[in-house]
Amino acid sequence: MPTPKNRAALFAAPFLLVPGLLTGCADATGVQAAPTPSASASVPSSASPAATRALAEVEKRYDDARLGVYALDTGTGRTVTYRADERFAHCSAFKALAAGVLLKRATDDQLDRVVSYDSSDLLEYAPVTSEHVDTGMKLSALVDAMLRYSDNTAANLILEELGGPGKVEAALRGLGDTTTNLDRVEPELNEATPGDDRDTSTPRALATDLRRLLLEDHLPEARRKMLGDWMARNTTGDPYIRAGVPSGWKVQDKTGAGGYGTRNDIAVVRPPDGAPIVVAVLSDRGTKDAASDDALIADATKTVVAALR
């Protein structure tokens, strides 16, 4: 049977704030050497600024688009950056970070606990949670729904379990992320109003967080595998980063979309014959009701791959 709706009490204890998320170098739009945050990365090397020009051309091809890119080849330390430190609304891309925070805090028993909710909790986009109102869902199943289907009701239930957006932001500060803001819940966090720093981040910050969660030791190995498996089986990502990498490359990603034509995808990309590449591609447009263009993310990813491999 579902447990009573006392969801926020699950993580009432203070967050374990873990220092040491390594930040990249100061932004310079282009391809450059980055600090190597792990012993496995080789000595950084510089690369041609041709990627800068190529990404600028990609941006120009899409009317009124603003593109932000940060990519790191973890084997060489080489980076591709374009507006990497400009703020964009992260929209549902935040769900990967929230999942990481929960996996850091929750015990196996807590992940197996059933969370109850009712029809008043359901948002317009709730493809999974809408099917389980009568029974509730295990906490782990809510994370699955949030990551693989971008279920907004699941995301809000997870945020409530974690104590609200502010608690998740505090956990990110403990990771060393002083950039990402998480202020509201679904669906308001997707407004993406220009100049509003609420619920925003940068390509560099999101990619660095994702690297910390999926490739470094912030999470125990079993939890890293759990998070990576969910993201590898994401059902919303086919037109984006996945469409921009060669066949046979594994992609663990989380997408996001919102107002002002916002379309995002953040991922760890795993070539079959090399070290992982961490990629964040964010985009928006200048008018509130602008449509996003899926191909922008794919084309930017193709440019990143060409520059790094």
C-alpha positions as CSV (number, residue, x, y, z in Angstrom):
1,M,0.0,0.0,0.0
2,P,1.2,3.6,-0.6
3,T,2.6,5.4,2.4
4,P,0.9,8.6,3.6
5,K,1.6,11.8,1.8
6,N,4.5,12.9,4.0
7,R,6.9,13.1,1.2
8,A,9.2,16.0,2.1
9,A,10.2,14.2,5.4
10,L,12.2,11.6,3.6
11,F,15.3,13.8,3.4
12,A,14.7,16.0,6.4
13,A,18.4,15.6,7.4
14,P,20.9,18.1,6.1
15,F,22.3,17.4,2.7
16,L,25.8,15.9,2.5
17,L,27.6,18.7,0.7
18,V,30.5,17.3,-1.2
19,P,33.1,19.8,-2.3
20,G,35.5,19.4,-5.2
21,L,33.5,19.7,-8.5
22,L,36.2,21.0,-10.8
23,T,35.3,23.9,-12.9
24,G,36.7,24.6,-16.3
25,C,38.8,27.4,-17.4
26,A,37.5,30.9,-18.1
27,D,35.3,30.9,-21.2
28,A,36.8,31.6,-24.5
29,T,34.5,30.7,-27.4
30,G,36.2,27.9,-29.3
31,V,38.2,24.8,-28.9
32,Q,40.7,24.9,-26.1
33,A,42.6,22.8,-23.6
34,A,40.7,22.3,-20.3
35,P,42.1,21.3,-16.8
36,T,42.1,17.6,-16.5
37,P,39.9,16.8,-13.4
38,S,40.7,13.1,-13.2
39,A,43.9,11.1,-13.4
40,S,42.5,9.2,-16.3
41,A,42.6,12.2,-18.6
42,S,45.7,12.8,-20.7
43,V,47.7,16.0,-20.9
44,P,45.4,18.7,-22.4
45,S,46.1,19.8,-25.9
46,S,44.9,22.8,-27.9
47,A,42.9,22.4,-31.1
48,S,41.9,24.5,-34.1
49,P,39.4,27.4,-33.5
50,A,37.6,26.1,-36.6
51,A,34.9,24.7,-34.3
52,T,34.1,28.2,-33.2
53,R,33.5,29.3,-36.8
54,A,31.5,26.1,-37.5
55,L,29.3,26.6,-34.5
56,A,28.7,30.2,-35.4
57,E,27.6,29.1,-38.8
58,V,25.3,26.5,-37.3
59,E,23.7,29.2,-35.2
60,K,23.2,31.5,-38.2
61,R,21.4,28.8,-40.1
62,Y,18.6,28.8,-37.6
63,D,16.6,32.0,-37.6
64,D,16.9,34.1,-34.3
65,A,18.6,31.2,-32.5
66,R,21.1,31.5,-29.7
67,L,23.3,28.5,-29.2
68,G,25.4,27.5,-26.2
69,V,27.8,24.5,-26.3
70,Y,30.3,23.0,-23.9
71,A,32.0,19.6,-24.7
72,L,34.9,17.9,-23.1
73,D,36.8,14.9,-24.4
74,T,37.7,13.2,-21.1
75,G,40.5,11.3,-22.7
76,T,42.5,14.3,-24.1
77,G,41.1,17.1,-22.0
78,R,40.2,19.1,-25.2
79,T,37.1,21.2,-25.1
80,V,34.7,22.8,-27.5
81,T,33.0,25.9,-26.2
82,Y,30.6,28.4,-27.7
83,R,28.7,30.8,-25.4
84,A,29.7,28.2,-22.8
85,D,29.2,30.6,-19.9
86,E,26.0,32.3,-21.0
87,R,22.8,31.5,-19.1
88,F,20.0,29.5,-20.6
89,A,16.9,28.1,-19.0
90,H,17.8,24.5,-18.2
91,C,14.1,23.3,-18.3
92,S,13.8,19.5,-17.9
93,A,17.6,19.0,-18.2
94,F,17.7,19.7,-14.4
95,K,16.0,16.3,-13.9
96,A,19.3,14.5,-14.4
97,L,20.9,16.6,-11.6
98,A,17.9,16.1,-9.3
99,A,18.2,12.3,-9.9
100,G,21.9,12.5,-9.0
101,V,21.1,14.3,-5.8
102,L,18.5,11.7,-4.8
103,L,20.7,8.8,-5.6
104,K,23.4,10.3,-3.4
105,R,21.0,10.6,-0.5
106,A,18.5,7.7,-0.7
107,T,19.1,4.3,0.8
108,D,18.0,1.2,-1.1
109,D,15.0,0.9,1.2
110,Q,14.0,4.4,0.5
111,L,14.3,3.9,-3.3
112,D,11.9,0.9,-2.9
113,R,9.4,2.9,-0.9
114,V,6.0,3.6,-2.5
115,V,5.1,7.3,-2.8
116,S,1.4,8.1,-2.9
117,Y,-0.2,10.9,-4.8
118,D,-3.6,11.8,-6.1
119,S,-5.1,13.3,-9.2
120,S,-4.6,16.8,-7.9
121,D,-0.9,16.3,-8.2
122,L,-1.0,15.5,-11.9
123,L,0.3,18.0,-14.3
124,E,-0.6,18.2,-18.0
125,Y,2.4,16.2,-19.0
126,A,2.3,13.0,-16.9
127,P,2.6,10.0,-19.2
128,V,3.6,7.6,-16.5
129,T,2.3,9.0,-13.2
130,S,-1.2,9.4,-14.6
131,E,-1.4,5.6,-15.0
132,H,-0.6,4.9,-11.3
133,V,-2.7,7.3,-9.2
134,D,-4.5,4.5,-7.4
135,T,-1.4,2.5,-6.4
136,G,1.3,5.1,-6.1
137,M,4.8,4.5,-7.4
138,K,8.1,3.4,-5.9
139,L,10.6,6.2,-5.5
140,S,12.9,4.5,-8.0
141,A,10.1,4.2,-10.5
142,L,9.4,8.0,-10.2
143,V,13.0,8.7,-11.0
144,D,12.7,6.4,-14.0
145,A,9.6,8.2,-15.2
146,M,11.3,11.6,-14.6
147,L,14.4,10.7,-16.6
148,R,13.2,8.4,-19.3
149,Y,9.9,10.0,-20.1
150,S,10.5,13.5,-18.6
151,D,7.2,13.1,-16.6
152,N,6.7,16.4,-14.9
153,T,4.5,15.1,-12.1
154,A,7.3,12.6,-11.2
155,A,9.7,15.5,-11.2
156,N,7.7,17.5,-8.8
157,L,7.2,14.5,-6.5
158,I,11.0,14.0,-6.5
159,L,11.6,17.7,-5.7
160,E,9.1,17.4,-2.9
161,E,10.9,14.3,-1.6
162,L,14.2,16.3,-1.6
163,G,12.7,19.2,0.2
164,G,12.1,21.5,-2.7
165,P,14.1,23.2,-5.4
166,G,16.2,25.2,-2.9
167,K,17.5,22.0,-1.3
168,V,18.5,20.6,-4.7
169,E,20.3,23.8,-5.5
170,A,22.1,23.6,-2.2
171,A,23.2,20.1,-3.0
172,L,24.6,21.4,-6.3
173,R,26.5,24.1,-4.5
174,G,28.0,21.3,-2.4
175,L,29.2,19.7,-5.7
176,G,31.0,22.9,-6.5
177,D,28.3,24.2,-8.9
178,T,27.9,27.9,-8.1
179,T,26.1,28.6,-11.3
180,T,23.0,26.5,-11.7
181,N,19.8,28.0,-10.2
182,L,16.7,26.0,-9.3
183,D,13.9,28.1,-8.0
184,R,10.6,26.8,-9.2
185,V,8.8,23.5,-10.0
186,E,7.2,22.1,-13.1
187,P,5.9,23.6,-15.3
188,E,6.8,27.2,-14.2
189,L,10.5,26.5,-14.4
190,N,10.2,26.3,-18.2
191,E,9.1,29.9,-18.7
192,A,12.7,30.8,-19.9
193,T,12.1,34.6,-19.9
194,P,15.2,36.4,-21.2
195,G,17.0,38.2,-18.4
196,D,15.4,36.1,-15.6
197,D,18.2,34.1,-13.9
198,R,15.7,31.8,-12.1
199,D,16.0,28.2,-13.2
200,T,19.0,28.8,-15.4
201,S,22.5,27.4,-15.9
202,T,25.3,27.4,-18.4
203,P,26.5,24.8,-20.8
204,R,29.7,24.5,-18.9
205,A,28.1,24.1,-15.5
206,L,25.6,21.4,-16.7
207,A,28.2,19.4,-18.5
208,T,30.5,19.6,-15.5
209,D,27.8,18.4,-13.1
210,L,27.0,15.5,-15.4
211,R,30.6,14.5,-15.6
212,R,30.7,14.5,-11.8
213,L,27.6,12.3,-11.5
214,L,28.3,9.8,-14.3
215,L,32.1,9.6,-14.6
216,E,33.6,10.5,-11.3
217,D,33.2,9.1,-7.8
218,H,30.6,11.4,-6.3
219,L,28.1,8.5,-6.5
220,P,28.9,4.9,-5.6
221,E,29.6,2.8,-8.6
222,A,26.2,1.0,-8.4
223,R,24.3,4.3,-8.3
224,R,26.4,5.7,-11.3
225,K,25.4,2.7,-13.3
226,M,21.8,3.1,-12.2
227,L,21.7,6.7,-13.3
228,G,23.6,6.0,-16.5
229,D,21.2,3.1,-17.4
230,W,18.2,5.3,-17.0
231,M,19.7,8.1,-19.2
232,A,20.8,5.6,-21.8
233,R,17.2,4.4,-22.2
234,N,15.8,8.0,-22.4
235,T,12.8,8.0,-24.7
236,T,12.9,11.7,-25.6
237,G,16.4,12.2,-27.0
238,D,16.5,10.6,-30.4
239,P,16.3,13.9,-32.5
240,Y,19.0,15.7,-30.5
241,I,22.5,14.7,-29.4
242,R,21.8,11.1,-30.4
243,A,21.1,12.3,-34.0
244,G,24.5,14.0,-34.1
245,V,26.8,11.2,-33.2
246,P,28.0,8.3,-35.3
247,S,26.1,5.0,-35.3
248,G,27.3,2.7,-32.5
249,W,28.0,5.5,-30.0
250,K,26.2,5.2,-26.7
251,V,24.4,8.3,-25.4
252,Q,23.2,8.9,-21.9
253,D,21.2,12.1,-22.1
254,K,18.5,14.3,-20.7
255,T,16.5,16.8,-22.8
256,G,14.7,19.9,-21.9
257,A,12.3,22.4,-23.7
258,G,10.5,25.6,-22.7
259,G,9.4,29.0,-23.7
260,Y,11.3,31.2,-26.2
261,G,12.1,28.2,-28.3
262,T,14.3,26.7,-25.7
263,R,15.6,23.3,-26.6
264,N,18.4,21.6,-24.6
265,D,20.2,18.3,-24.4
266,I,23.0,17.3,-22.0
267,A,24.8,14.0,-22.3
268,V,27.7,11.7,-21.7
269,V,28.6,10.2,-25.1
270,R,30.6,7.0,-25.2
271,P,32.4,6.2,-28.5
272,P,33.1,2.5,-28.9
273,D,36.9,3.2,-29.2
274,G,37.7,6.1,-27.0
275,A,37.1,8.0,-23.7
276,P,33.6,9.5,-23.0
277,I,32.7,13.0,-24.2
278,V,30.6,15.2,-22.0
279,V,28.3,17.5,-24.0
280,A,25.8,20.2,-23.2
281,V,24.0,21.9,-26.1
282,L,21.5,24.6,-25.1
283,S,19.5,26.9,-27.3
284,D,16.7,29.4,-27.3
285,R,15.1,32.2,-29.5
286,G,14.1,35.8,-28.9
287,T,10.3,35.6,-28.9
288,K,8.1,33.9,-26.3
289,D,6.1,31.6,-28.7
290,A,9.0,30.8,-31.0
291,A,9.3,27.1,-32.1
292,S,12.4,25.2,-31.3
293,D,14.2,23.3,-34.1
294,D,15.4,19.8,-33.2
295,A,18.1,19.8,-36.0
296,L,19.9,22.7,-34.3
297,I,21.0,20.4,-31.4
298,A,22.0,17.6,-33.8
299,D,24.0,19.9,-36.1
300,A,25.8,21.4,-33.2
301,T,26.7,17.9,-31.9
302,K,28.0,16.9,-35.3
303,T,30.3,19.9,-35.2
304,V,31.5,18.9,-31.7
305,V,32.3,15.4,-32.8
306,A,34.1,16.6,-35.9
307,A,36.3,18.9,-33.7
308,L,37.1,16.3,-31.0
309,R,37.4,13.1,-33.1
